[in-house]
């Protein structure tokens, strides 16, 4: 295969423009099938620029933005692997007679991906090692900017991707010297490898701290981390006592610029470090990352490659300084919430639109349970099926071995079926089937995700919101107890069950004492650290508290505390 320097040289064929045919693509050059990457995000008025060839569902003509989710293809397009017809050799060739250098499918290059170094190089061959190999040329159903002659993409070489092909070079291998692997990002530098000897504070002393921002990105930042959107976080304690948070950072969550960023709160530090890159397969939507410590030596990083159709896992045994090569563990779907380890040692991770991904051999191999992807199940309370009702469900294992999940529910129709309450999901067969019920908590929907933990002290803790963010202006709130009587609070709260999720007698608004309003939205993620403190993050903020604080009665807002 060519090096990326050879590929770009051949693609340009002596040109210096964005594409070998000029600074724009010819009319109808870039095919865009189905609803990939949500065309309406890029072209909200429904009209696509002339360089795109978008097919009206069921027809072979270009047209305006449609409402369909998929595309009804002709027979010849269906035979092309589900993506439509990508016949080679019909696009405008460059001056040297090379076809398909911009679009159709991308093309692998020999190089390991890494940042360019300043200064001239002769016959460059990229880095000596890395996570991903370079691909060039871009692929169908993406924005034209990803097809530029100079644009670089990258992907893991052990994961086949329908969007990437290859082109053979006949000639001598380049004689350039490979550059060393790139310097690690700040979140992986100077990381202590000592295991701390911690003296847990008294469990009966209430503790609360927050909110404190953990996403620290300069205004105007447009890469490698972005100020525009930071979302879907995950958090874990590391063996050395640090907290490590990861999330996706992007100009827009459907865009191929979506990458994983991270921040570290080092043991004993008061502030989170500024965000820095964590994982980025270039021109791949690196979505919904999860970070998890197995309680022994290993950190796991899970990520969905949304437009490439694979889910990856990496492992670290040095507190996140170095990582194994990424491995594909599932062909599609989004990790819904963090994994848990069951009493029998099985690792189980919930998946959106499906059920569970499990490992019986400590994370070496993985198997799917239940439905692989959502079908047309008649989801309603009292019924059952091979998937979790709703999205983004955290899970815990109950004392009797069943699994319990509480999920978000977006559909207004399904919300009505569940009395506008969070669906409860129970499975007695490790996720093969789920019994659907109704919880006591208000339903949550877009830009919200609940978190749930089995605490080391024994109870189950749930964190969620009193109202849907899309109804925040007309919020109803939830009743809470205080030292001066009950009151209505709004936003983020924590609740505790002492009877395996049947009842939730203790709940408290996650706000400073005496305040009736907390954060109203965010994707929640939580872990309990060895000091007995619960570490909860939203899409922006970090809270730290303990079980004693949840159970303590706060001052009732607007009323004097008894005795004062």
N, C-alpha and C positions, 0 to 999 in steps of 0.2 A: 504494500500500500504506500501511497505518497506520504511524505512528511507534510505538515500543514503549510510550510513555506513553499514546497513544490506544488501543492494543490492550489494555493492562491496565485502563484506565478502562472500556472496553466490556465486557471480560471480567467484571470485578467487579460491574458493574451496581449499584453502591452498597454492596456488601458489604465487610467487612473480615476475613473468614475466609480459611483457606488456599485453599479452592476457592469458586466462586460458590454452591455448594449447601451449604456448611458446612465443617467442619474435616476431614471424611472424604468419600471418594467413594461414590456409591451402589454397592450390591452388583453385581458383574459389570461394572463400568464400564470398567475398563482391560483391554483384550485383550492376551494374551501368547501369541505363536505360536512354534512350534518350540522351539529350545533357546537362543534369543537371550540373551546376557549370562549364561548359565549359571544358570538359576533356582535350582539347588541351593546356589549361593553365598549367595543372599539368603534362601532358605527351605530350610535343610538337612534339616528333618524331613519335607519333602515336602508340607506343607500350606501353601497360599497364603491370605493374608487374603481376606475376602469381597469386597473391592472389585475383585479381579482375576477376569478371565474367561479361565481357561486351558483349552485344549481337549485332551482326551485324544486321542492319535493315532488318526486314522481315525473319530472320533466327533464329535458336535456338543455334547457335554456337558462341564461342568466336572469336575475331578477332582484327584487327588493327583499329586504329582511322579512323572513317568514316567522310564524309562531310555532312551527313544529319543532319537536325535540330532535327527531332523527331525520333521515333522508331516505325516501323510497327510491332505490336504485334500479336502473335497468339491468337486464340479465348480465350483460358484459361487465358492468360495474360491480355487480355482486360477486362475480367470479374473481374480482381483483383483490379479494381479501377483506371485504367489508368497508373499504375506504373509498370506493369509487374507482374509476378508471385512471390509472397512472401510466399510460403507455409511454415508453421511452422514445427519444429521437424525434419528437414532434415540436419541441420548443425551439426557439431561435438559437442556433449555434453561435459560438464566439468566433473570433477571427481565425482561430486555429482549427475550426471545425469540430470543437467539443460541444456536445449537446448536454442539456439537463444539469448545468452547473449551478443553476439557481432554482431550487424547488424540486417538486416530485418527492424524492426522499433525499435525506442528507447522506453524506459519505464519510466513512471512517478515515482517519489519518493515523499515521504511525505514532505520533507523539503522545506522551503523557501530558495532560493539561497542567498548566501553571502560569502565573503572571509573567508577562514579558519583562526582560531586563533592559535597562537603557544601554545605548551604545550599539555599534554595528556588530553583526555576527555573520560568519560565512558558513553556508550549508547548515543552518540550525536544525536540531533534532528534538527540541523541547527538553523536558525534565527527565532526570534519570529514573524517577518513580513518581507515583501519584495515585489518586483514587480513580480518576477517569481518563479515558483516551479522548483525544480531540475528534470532533466531527465538523464538517464544513458543508456549506451550500444551502442549509435550511431544508424544511420539509413542508408539505401541503398543510392547509388549514391553520396557518399561523400568519402573523403580520409580516408584511413585505420587508420590514427592516431586518428580520432575522435571515434574509436571503442574500444580504450584501456580500460582496467579494471578500471584505475584511472581517466579516462576522465569525465569531468562534463559538462553537458549542462543545459540550463534553458529556460523556456518559460512561457508566461502568462497563467494561468490556465483557464481563461474564453474564450479562443480561441482554438477551436478544430484544431488539426493538423494531417494530414494523416500520418506523419512520426513518431508519438508518440502513443504507446499503453500503456498497464499497466499489472502488474503481482500482483496477490493477495497474501498476507501473512496471514497465519493462526497462531495466537499466541497472546501473551500479547503485549500491546502497550509498547514501550520503556519508561523508567522512567527518561531519561535524562532531563536536564533543557535547554530550548531554550536560545540561545544567543540573546542579544539585536540587533536591526537592525544596519547595518553597518554605520560607520561615513560617512556623506555626503562628496562628492568630493570638492576640493578647489573652484570650480566655484559656489558652493552653500553655502559657509561659510561666516559668518560676512557680510551678505548682508543688506544694509540699506533698511528700509521700509518707509522712509520719501519720500513724493512727493515734488520734488523741485519746487521752484518758480523761473522760468527762465525769464530773460529779453532777448528776441530775438535780435540779432545784426541787424543793419540796412540792409534791404533786398537788397539795391542797391549797397552795398559794396562787390566787388568780393572776394571770399575766396576759397583757394585751399590748401590742405595738403595731402601729400602722395608721393610715396607709403610707407606704414608702415606695417611690417609683423604682422599678427594676429595669424598665426599658429606657435607657439613657442614650439618646441619639441626637446629634446636633441638628438644629433647624436647617432645613434646606438640603440635608444629606440625600443624595441620589445614587448611592452605591459605594462600597459593596453592601452596606446596610442602608435602609431607606427610612425617611421620616414619615412617608405618606401612609403606610399601613403596616402595623405590627400586631400579630394576631395568633391565636391558637397555641398558647404556651404550654409548656410542661416543666415540671420541677422535680429535682431529686436531691437527696443528701448524698455526698460522695463519701467513700471510706475514710478520707482524711478530715471530714467534718465540714468541708465547704458545701455551700448550696450552689447548684448549677441549674440555670433556667435556659431553655431553648424555645424558639418560636419561629414562625415564618415572617420574613421581612420582604416587602415588595412595593412596587408602584400600584399594584392591583392584584387581588388574589387569583384572578384567572390568567395572569400574565406569565410568560416564560422567564421573567426576571425573578420570580419568587424563589428565595433561598432561605436557608436556616441561619439565624443569628443566635448568639448566646451571650449571657452575662454570668459572672461568677461573684458570689458573696463569700469571700474567704473567711475561714474560721476566725472569729474575733473581730472582724471588720464591721464597721457601722454602715457603710454604703456599698451598694452594688457597683461593680466596675462598669465603665461604658461598654455598650454593646459592640460586639465584633463578629466577624464571619465564623460560622461553625461548620456548615456543609453547603456546598453549592455545585451541583451538576449544571453547567452552563446551558442556557436555553432549555431547561427542564423545570417544570413547575414542582419544586421540592416542597411538598405540602404536609400539613398536619404532623409535625415531628413529635415524638414521644421520647423522653429520657427516663431511665429507670435503673435503680441499683438493686441488685439481687440479694443484698444483705451480706454478701461475702466479699468478693474481690472485684466483681465485674459490673461495669456500667454498660447498658444497652441503649443504642440510639436507633429508633425506628423512624422511617420516613416514607411517605407515598410519593412516587414519581407520577403525578397526576396525568400528564399527557403521554407518558411512555407505558403506562399500564402495569407497572411493577411496584411492589413494596420491598424496601431494603432494610437490612439490619447491619449495624456495626457494633463492635465490642471494644471496650477499653479496660485494662487492668492496672492503669496507672493514673486514676482519677481524672481521665479525660485529656491527658497529654497526647497520647498516640492512640490510634484506632486501627482495628483490623480492616482489611478490604471489605467493601460492602458486598453483601450477598442478597440475592432475590429470594424472598420467602413466601410471597403470595402474588398472584398475577394482577390483582386489581382490588379496589376498595380503599376506604380511609380508616386508619386506626381511630376508633371512637374516643378512647380514653386510655389511661395508663394501665399497664399489665398489673396483675396481682399473682402471688404465689399461693397455691392452695395447700391444704394440710397434707396432702399426699405428695407434694413436691411439684405438681403440674403448674406451669406458667400459663396463665390465661389472659388474653387481651381482647376486649370487645371491638367489633368492627361495625361501622355504619352500613346500613342497607343489608346486613347479614347477621351473623351471630358472633362466633368467637374464632380466634386463632390460638392454638394451644401448642405447647412443647412438653413432651414427657421426658426429655433427656437434657434438661438444664440449658435449653436454648440452642442446641446444636441443630435440630430439625423441627419443623413446624407443620401442623395440619389444621385444616379448616373444619369447623363444626357447623351443623345446621345448614341453612340455605346459603349458597355462595353469593348471590346477589338478590336484592328484593324482587319479588314477583308481584302477583296480583292478590295477595292474601286479604281476606276480609277481616281486618284488624278491628277488634272491638273488645271491651271488657268482658271477662268470663270465657273468652275463647282462647285458642292457642295456635302456635305456628312455629316454623323453623327459624325465626328471626326475632330480634328485639324490636318491640314497637317503638318507633321514634328514632331519634338520632343522638349521638354523642353521649351514650349512656356509660357512667361509671358502674363498676360491679364490686360486690363483696361476697365472700363465702359465709353462709350462715352456719350455725352450730350443727344443724342436721345435714350439712353437706350440700344443700341447695345453693344456687347462685341468685343474688338479688341485684337488679339494676333499675335505676331511675333515669328516665330519658326525656330529652327535649321533644316537643311535638309542634311542627310548624303549621300543618294543615288545619284551617279553621273547621273543616268538616270533621276531621278526626278529633280535634279539640272538643267539639260538641259531644261526640260519643263518650269521651272520657271526662265529661262534666267540667271541662276546663281545668283539669288537674293533671299533674305529672303522672304518666303511666308507670305502674310498677310491673316489673318483669321477673318471674321466677322460673328457674330451670333446675330440674332434678336429674338431668342426664347430660351434664356438662355441655349445655348449649345446643343439643340436637333439637330440642323443642322448648318453647317458652310459654308459660301461662301469663296472660295479660290481665292486669287489674288496675285499680284506681287508687292512687295515694291520697293523702290529705293535703298535699302541697299544691299551690297554684302552678299552672302550666307555665313553662318558659318556651321561648321560640328564638327567632333570629337574633344574632349577636349575643346569645346567652348559652352557657353550657354548665350543667351542675357538676359538682365534685363530691365524692363519697369515699370514706375510709373506714376500715376496721381499726379502731384505736388500740394501742398496746394495752391500755387499761381495760379493754373488753367491749365497751359500747361501740355502736356504729354512729358515725358523724356524717351528716349531709350538709353541704353548702349550696344554696340556690338563691333565687330572687323572689320577692313578693309579687312582682308584676312583670308582664311582658314589656320589653323596651318599646315595642311598637305601640303600646297603649300607655306609655308613661305619663302623657299629659292628662289622662283620665285614670290614673292609678288608684287602686282600691286599698292597697296595703295589706298588712297581716297584723293580727293581734299579738302583742308581746306582754309579758309580765314585768313589772318594775317594783321598786320599793314603795312607790306611792300608788300602786294599783296598775291596772292594765292600760295600754295605750296602743295606738295604731302606728306602726313603723313601715318604712318604705325602703326597698332595695335589698342589698345583699345581707343574708343571714346565715347562721349556723344552727343546726338542730341535732339533738342527740337522742338515740333510741337505746333503751336498756333491755328490750325484749325482742331482739332480732328483727327490728323493723316494723313491728306491729303498731306501736305507739311511739310518739316523739314528745315526751313531757317537757323537755328543756329546749328552748330555742332563744336565740339572742341576735339582735341586729348587730352587724359588724361595723360599728361606728363608735367614735369616742363617747364616753359616758355622757348621757343627757341629750344626745343628738338623735332626732327621729328619722333622719334620712341618711342612707348609705349609698354606695355605688349602685347604679341601676342596671348596668350591663357588663358583659365581659365573659370570656371563656375562662372557666375556673379550672385550676389544677392544684392538687394538694399532696403533701407528704407529711408524715410525722417523724421528726428527727429524734435522735437518741436521747436528747434532753427532755423528751416528753412534750415538746412544743409542736403545734400544728403550723406548718408553713403553707400558706394559701396565696396563690397569685391569681389576679385577673388578667386581662389583656394589657394592663398598664402597671398595676400596683401590687405590692407585697404586704401581707398581713402575717403577724405571728401571734399566736395565742395558745391557751391550753384548755383542757377539759374543765378545770375548776372555774375558769373565766366564763365559759358558756353556761355553766350551772349557777353562777352567781347572779342574783337579781341586780340589775343596774338601776340607777336613779330614773324615775319616770319623767320624761321630758315635760317641762313646764310646771312641774310640781315640786315642792320642797321635799328633800329627803327626811323621813321620820327621824326625830331627835335633833334636827338642826333648826 
